[in-house]
Amino acid sequence: QYQLVESGGGLVQPGGSLRLSCGAPKFTLDLYVIAWFRQAPGTEREGVSCTGSRGGSTHYADSVKGRFTISRDNAKNTVYLQMNSLKPEDTAIYYCAALYDPGAQIEGRRLGELLGEEDYLFIYWGQGTQVTVSS
């Protein structure tokens, strides 16, 4: 059973934009580090972006830096991934994931480590939303 719910995926032309949403019906996202991962067919899962709990810092993979923006709306208990200037290589299933950090201790460089090699620490996942970038 998935604890997170993603939405907003779809088909878009190169250069276009999409905004993905990640919601949690049963807990407060502001207490969690929230990350976005993606996986294309035949490839390993890749960390895209994450945001620290309680309005903490953000981190982006080099491949999306300057094009993607992660943000929170605590009133809606939702985390967004705004994706601009999309490229065909951005095509993948996108997943959001949550790691409990009520004390906001995980930030800065540590967020990058989580995205890179420690996705197993994220305890809650969604079922994913497909993003296809094609003309």
RODO-2510 file (C-alpha; in nm, 4 decimals, decimal comma):
residues 135
     n   res          X          Y          Z
     1     q     0,0000     0,0000     0,0000
     2     y     0,1437     0,3324    -0,1081
     3     q     0,1516     0,6146     0,1443
     4     l     0,2222     0,8915    -0,1061
     5     v     0,0186     0,9897    -0,4102
     6     e     0,1773     1,1461    -0,7189
     7     s    -0,0061     1,3227    -0,9985
     8     g     0,0592     1,5596    -1,2864
     9     g     0,2462     1,3393    -1,5296
    10     g     0,1644     1,3222    -1,8975
    11     l     0,2862     1,3687    -2,2517
    12     v     0,4596     1,6959    -2,3362
    13     q     0,6669     1,8222    -2,6263
    14     p     1,0368     1,9028    -2,5843
    15     g     1,0759     2,2447    -2,4279
    16     g     0,7426     2,2161    -2,2508
    17     s     0,6560     2,2139    -1,8818
    18     l     0,4796     1,9938    -1,6309
    19     r     0,4148     2,0228    -1,2603
    20     l     0,4122     1,7061    -1,0534
    21     s     0,2371     1,6869    -0,7177
    22     c     0,3048     1,4611    -0,4206
    23     g     0,0413     1,4303    -0,1488
    24     a     0,0079     1,2264     0,1702
    25     p    -0,3428     1,1523     0,2967
    26     k    -0,2254     1,0149     0,6318
    27     f     0,0652     1,2268     0,7574
    28     t     0,2151     1,5768     0,7516
    29     l     0,4716     1,6180     0,4784
    30     d     0,6388     1,9143     0,6471
    31     l     0,7967     1,6746     0,8991
    32     y     0,9645     1,4760     0,6233
    33     v     1,2450     1,5145     0,3761
    34     i     1,0682     1,4748     0,0431
    35     a     1,2513     1,3596    -0,2661
    36     w     1,1664     1,2992    -0,6280
    37     f     1,3245     1,0043    -0,8068
    38     r     1,2773     0,8830    -1,1618
    39     q     1,3355     0,5626    -1,3503
    40     a     1,3401     0,5123    -1,7243
    41     p     1,3070     0,1655    -1,8814
    42     g     1,6289    -0,0323    -1,8549
    43     t     1,7962     0,2166    -1,6219
    44     e     1,8560     0,2467    -1,2500
    45     r     1,6492     0,4763    -1,0351
    46     e     1,7905     0,8281    -1,0294
    47     g     1,7512     1,0976    -0,7660
    48     v     1,6146     1,4190    -0,9135
    49     s     1,5533     1,6626    -0,6305
    50     c     1,4770     1,6806    -0,2613
    51     t     1,3741     1,9314     0,0013
    52     g     1,4497     1,9291     0,3699
    53     s     1,1757     1,9145     0,6312
    54     r     1,0271     2,2285     0,7868
    55     g     1,1140     2,4483     0,4927
    56     g     1,4756     2,3383     0,4756
    57     s     1,7203     2,3555     0,1911
    58     t     1,6826     2,1957    -0,1488
    59     h     1,9094     1,9901    -0,3712
    60     y     1,9005     1,9056    -0,7402
    61     a     2,0732     1,6544    -0,9617
    62     d     2,3068     1,8205    -1,2123
    63     s     2,0911     1,6905    -1,4973
    64     v     1,7910     1,9018    -1,3882
    65     k     1,9547     2,1986    -1,2170
    66     g     1,8171     2,5262    -1,3509
    67     r     1,5153     2,3545    -1,5106
    68     f     1,3339     2,1871    -1,2200
    69     t     1,2122     2,3468    -0,8976
    70     i     1,0917     2,1636    -0,5867
    71     s     0,8565     2,3427    -0,3479
    72     r     0,6107     2,2856    -0,0664
    73     d     0,2589     2,4055     0,0044
    74     n     0,2019     2,3149     0,3673
    75     a    -0,1584     2,4330     0,3621
    76     k    -0,2293     2,1694     0,0981
    77     n     0,0150     1,9152     0,2437
    78     t     0,1689     1,8846    -0,0998
    79     v     0,5160     1,8943    -0,2510
    80     y     0,5558     2,0012    -0,6119
    81     l     0,8156     1,9459    -0,8789
    82     q     0,7938     2,2142    -1,1453
    83     m     0,9669     2,0873    -1,4584
    84     n     1,0518     2,3364    -1,7320
    85     s     1,2474     2,3079    -2,0570
    86     l     1,1767     1,9365    -2,0649
    87     k     1,3954     1,7113    -2,2774
    88     p     1,3320     1,3642    -2,4197
    89     e     1,5845     1,2266    -2,1707
    90     d     1,3559     1,3395    -1,8880
    91     t     1,1119     1,0673    -1,9923
    92     a     1,0624     0,8317    -1,6974
    93     i     0,8299     0,7287    -1,4205
    94     y     0,8629     0,9845    -1,1423
    95     y     0,8251     0,8818    -0,7784
    96     c     0,8101     1,0862    -0,4632
    97     a     0,9486     0,9496    -0,1379
    98     a     0,9495     1,0576     0,2264
    99     l     1,2030     1,0316     0,5088
   100     y     1,0949     1,1272     0,8623
   101     d     1,3008     1,4189     0,9980
   102     p     1,0926     1,6242     1,2455
   103     g     1,4006     1,8018     1,3804
   104     a     1,5107     1,9221     1,0358
   105     q     1,8569     1,7767     1,0899
   106     i     1,9071     1,6668     0,7309
   107     e     2,0124     1,9538     0,5078
   108     g     2,2683     2,0801     0,2624
   109     r     2,5238     1,8272     0,1482
   110     r     2,3415     1,5460     0,3283
   111     l     2,0403     1,5927     0,1017
   112     g     2,2625     1,5301    -0,1975
   113     e     2,3923     1,2085    -0,0417
   114     l     2,0386     1,0852     0,0091
   115     l     1,9558     1,1462    -0,3542
   116     g     2,2705     0,9827    -0,4790
   117     e     2,3215     0,6607    -0,2899
   118     e     2,0800     0,6297    -0,0005
   119     d     1,7317     0,6119    -0,1476
   120     y     1,6767     0,3020     0,0660
   121     l     1,6411     0,5322     0,3687
   122     f     1,3148     0,6734     0,2355
   123     i     1,0387     0,4791     0,4087
   124     y     0,7342     0,5957     0,2163
   125     w     0,6915     0,5895    -0,1594
   126     g     0,4238     0,6596    -0,4144
   127     q     0,3332     0,4408    -0,7087
   128     g     0,4725     0,6858    -0,9621
   129     t     0,3500     0,9037    -1,2447
   130     q     0,4625     0,8709    -1,6067
   131     v     0,6303     1,1653    -1,7767
   132     t     0,6864     1,1362    -2,1514
   133     v     0,8691     1,4071    -2,3456
   134     s     0,8272     1,3545    -2,7175
   135     s     0,7346     1,5415    -3,0327
***
